[in-house]
């Protein structure tokens, strides 16, 4: 028993299927990384719009070697860069005097000082006296040579509960490093901890995610943010890890499978309080001399202090979501700020993203499938396209990175897909109902049906047909110029004249589509000369329109021209439709080609075009010139097309047509210069030659890639 589905339910199921397909497609594209670069840009915009300092931002201070500091060192002290390490000892002493919670040097002191052993000794002595200074090592650098933790250094003593289990579960690829560069052996023992400075950027080169730790030679190595936190809070610490989370003394840090946390940026460069290194050095030296300092030590009390570079010439500027030139040390500062505030961004769970995407995509597709008016569909588009961006921006203050681009892709695919499916189903049915009253069967078909009433059933048979498609040039503009009554009158007169000729030649009118006429020969009545009849009908129709053109010009104020395409080949023809409403029509590749030939006339400035298959069946009944080898849209195999003519016209154009043929042979041979000269000589009197002249000049300037076949590929219908 057949199940009948009501139209509303069918539209619902149709929209549901399209929506699920759109969601699935966008998720696959997202998983493949195809949308990453676009998504990163939307994320950066969200960071820029929402960036605000936190309470913890005031607990972090920067000491920077900026351009002013470099100028001061060179002009006032006679230092070239790198400065003597004794200057960093002065900074270390100032931070101890000020009571800073920690001091992080984002500088790798991998070689002994250029200024001698005493310079390193002074720096190491200040490091030891301070006791809360973090030094830098670089894991995985190309020039690194160390493969083991140096014996002169004590074990970093950092353990993370569950690390081995987490590593086995998620299998990170960027956690462990095989090589390292350590500070010089005279300095390294003076640091409270050593921190890794190696940061990973996203595929577009921007730094958005940073690990809190890495591993080397069996040791857990913190990055500067975590090291500063540990050094600034002496005592026992509790660190644990599991998929999706790293917990530091009760603060949960959301992480991905590489151990990276998404940074919440507080603003562009300059958001954090920063002092030039020259000001700190001068302040400490003035205090030692009993003078008033430039920077009062209490301003650094209980602050986490980071020392780094911001001068462009020192090459430690990195792109961030909020600033294209962001000092690398501020990435560590931002991470510490997030750790102290406990507000790292969280990735939106994949299952929730998939569910949300499926819901909005299905809702969009179902609504578009349900509405029938174009303006209602437009409202649906306007309502759904901004929905995901709005949700993405709304999720940011809640601490979530909700991907925007996959959602927009999914919704766009769902909306467009639902529109196309609706057009192909509902639209086709409406067009069928509208066209039913303006389609007429040929008298021979009616006689056939009277003689054989058993043919009133669904189904068809395969026949070789000659198929005719015609269309008025500029009909759209014509319809805009006339009132409906005037347009109907012109169309009726035009269609009547053409139909009389087609039926006089034994053709069957398949249908009218506005000004277009679709007809065929050899069904239901067989004609051995069906190709001759079709071509003769085409030429007679053109002649009749020429006769009527002055009359129509008086009515529409412009000349009417008609394009015709004829092809012969196998097609299925018969009664097709429902059991209660059907039509005698045809379908097949040969039908599609005939339609394409009608439109291909536009490329060559011709008005009647037939295929090589049709020309062969006419057996020389009409003179014709070969126009081209074309590959029409929707068909990979090229076809040779011709322009048929009446004998009188062919004779009057004999010389020009002969020249055209010579030019065409040169074009086929790839001799574009020779063919250009030939076509140029007749371009003024032959639109096809004019089209080829432009084509040859283009090919001469931009030779075709690969072997030349002479095929003219059509890019439009």
Number of C-alpha atoms within 10 A of each C-alpha: 3 4 5 7 10 9 11 11 11 14 24 20 17 19 29 24 17 26 30 20 19 28 29 17 17 24 22 13 16 18 12 10 12 13 19 19 14 13 18 20 14 19 22 18 15 21 23 17 12 16 17 15 15 15 10 16 21 14 20 22 21 25 24 23 20 20 16 15 17 21 16 16 18 14 11 9 10 11 14 12 10 11 17 17 22 19 18 21 22 20 26 32 20 24 28 23 15 17 18 26 24 29 32 31 23 23 16 16 20 16 12 16 21 12 13 11 11 12 17 21 18 17 24 23 15 22 26 16 13 23 17 28 29 27 28 25 25 22 24 19 14 10 9 14 13 15 14 13 17 13 7 10 14 11 12 15 9 16 14 16 14 14 17 12 13 19 18 9 12 15 13 14 11 14 17 18 17 15 20 21 21 24 20 15 15 16 23 24 18 24 24 23 28 27 29 27 21 16 16 14 14 12 11 12 11 18 20 24 23 23 25 24 21 20 16 18 16 10 16 20 25 22 25 31 30 21 28 28 18 23 20 18 13 10 7 8 13 13 18 17 21 20 18 19 19 25 16 19 12 12 16 18 24 21 24 19 19 18 27 22 26 23 25 24 28 20 20 20 15 11 16 19 12 15 17 19 25 21 19 25 21 17 22 25 17 14 15 11 10 9 11 13 18 15 16 15 19 13 13 23 18 16 23 27 24 26 23 22 25 22 17 12 11 14 11 16 19 18 18 25 23 21 16 13 15 20 24 21 26 26 23 25 24 24 26 26 28 24 22 19 14 16 20 24 22 21 18 15 12 11 9 11 17 15 13 15 25 23 15 21 31 29 22 29 34 23 20 28 28 20 15 15 9 11 10 14 20 12 11 18 19 11 11 19 18 13 15 23 19 11 14 21 22 15 16 18 13 11 15 18 20 25 24 22 23 27 29 21 22 28 30 22 22 30 30 17 20 29 22 14 17 20 16 11 13 16 15 12 12 12 13 13 12 12 15 15 9 11 15 18 15 20 14 16 18 13 11 14 14 12 10 10 10 8 14 17 16 16 14 17 11 14 18 18 27 30 33 30 26 26 22 18 16 12 17 10 9 16 14 10 13 14 11 10 9 14 17 14 12 16 15 12 13 18 15 12 15 20 21 14 18 26 19 13 19 23 30 28 23 21 19 20 14 14 17 18 21 21 26 29 29 22 24 19 12 13 15 10 14 25 30 23 22 29 29 21 23 29 20 17 21 19 13 15 20 15 11 16 16 14 13 17 12 10 15 16 12 12 17 19 15 21 23 29 28 33 30 27 19 16 21 19 22 23 20 18 15 10 10 8 12 16 19 22 21 23 15 13 14 21 25 18 23 26 22 23 28 25 21 27 21 15 14 17 15 18 24 23 29 30 23 18 17 23 26 13 16 19 11 10 16 17 17 19 16 19 23 21 20 20 19 22 15 14 14 10 10 14 19 16 25 22 20 24 19 15 12 10 11 17 12 10 12 12 12 19 19 12 16 26 19 16 24 24 13 18 26 17 13 20 16 24 15 14 26 24 14 22 28 18 16 19 20 10 12 19 16 20 29 20 16 26 25 15 15 23 15 13 16 15 9 9 13 12 6 6 7 12 12 16 16 15 13 16 10 11 13
